[in-house]
Amino acid sequence: LRDEETELLRVFVRASVEKRIRRKMRQEQLNHEKAARLVRRMDKQRKNYETYTGQTWGNPENYDLYIDTGTTPLEMAIDANCSRCESM
């Protein structure tokens, strides 16, 4: 899409590893160890982004909107994303 004349909103949503583990524990009813393994596995899969784009996954310079859901309530993150889309 980089070479296309397309309006594109590139959003990266992050949180600390520990907050992501706790969220996964709640979502999947997992213990800490299993949730941590799952988060690590998901991160490893997400790193494939670098293979396809040649850019570093998670680098704020690669995104139009970078949201930390560890410090920003989820509703505020959603609102920020929607506002940014509406302004395009």
C-alpha positions in Angstrom: 0.0 0.0 0.0 3.0 2.3 0.4 3.1 2.8 -3.3 -0.6 3.4 -3.7 -2.5 6.6 -3.7 -4.6 5.4 -0.7 -5.5 7.1 2.5 -4.1 4.8 5.1 -4.1 5.2 8.9 -1.2 3.2 10.4 -2.0 2.5 14.1 0.2 0.7 16.6 -1.3 -0.3 19.9 1.1 -1.3 22.7 1.2 -2.0 26.4 3.9 -3.3 28.7 4.5 -7.0 28.6 3.2 -7.5 32.2 0.0 -5.6 31.5 -0.5 -7.6 28.3 0.0 -10.8 30.3 -2.5 -9.8 32.9 -5.0 -8.9 30.2 -4.5 -12.2 28.5 -5.0 -14.0 31.9 -8.4 -12.3 32.3 -9.4 -12.9 28.6 -8.5 -16.5 28.5 -8.7 -17.5 32.2 -5.0 -18.6 32.1 -2.4 -18.7 34.8 0.5 -16.2 34.6 2.9 -18.8 33.1 0.6 -19.8 30.3 -0.4 -16.2 29.5 3.2 -15.2 29.4 4.0 -18.0 26.9 1.1 -16.9 24.8 2.2 -13.3 24.8 5.7 -14.2 23.8 4.5 -16.4 21.0 2.2 -13.6 19.7 5.1 -11.2 19.8 7.3 -13.6 17.8 4.6 -13.9 15.2 4.1 -10.2 15.0 7.8 -9.7 14.3 7.0 -11.1 10.8 6.0 -7.6 10.0 9.7 -6.8 9.6 10.0 -9.5 6.9 7.1 -8.1 4.9 7.8 -4.4 5.3 11.5 -4.0 5.9 10.6 -1.8 8.9 11.0 -2.4 12.6 7.8 -3.6 14.3 6.8 -1.1 17.0 8.9 1.8 15.8 6.7 4.9 16.4 8.1 6.5 13.2 6.3 3.8 11.2 2.8 4.8 12.4 0.4 7.7 12.3 -1.1 6.9 15.7 0.8 5.1 18.5 -1.4 4.3 21.5 -0.2 2.8 24.9 -3.2 0.9 26.3 -1.3 0.3 29.4 -1.6 3.9 30.3 -4.6 5.0 28.1 -8.0 3.5 28.9 -9.3 1.4 26.1 -12.3 3.6 25.4 -10.0 6.6 25.0 -7.8 4.6 22.7 -10.8 3.7 20.6 -12.0 7.4 20.5 -8.5 8.6 19.5 -8.5 6.1 16.6 -12.0 7.1 15.5 -11.2 10.8 15.7 -8.0 10.3 13.6 -10.0 8.4 11.0 -12.7 11.0 10.8 -10.1 13.7 10.3 -8.7 12.0 7.2 
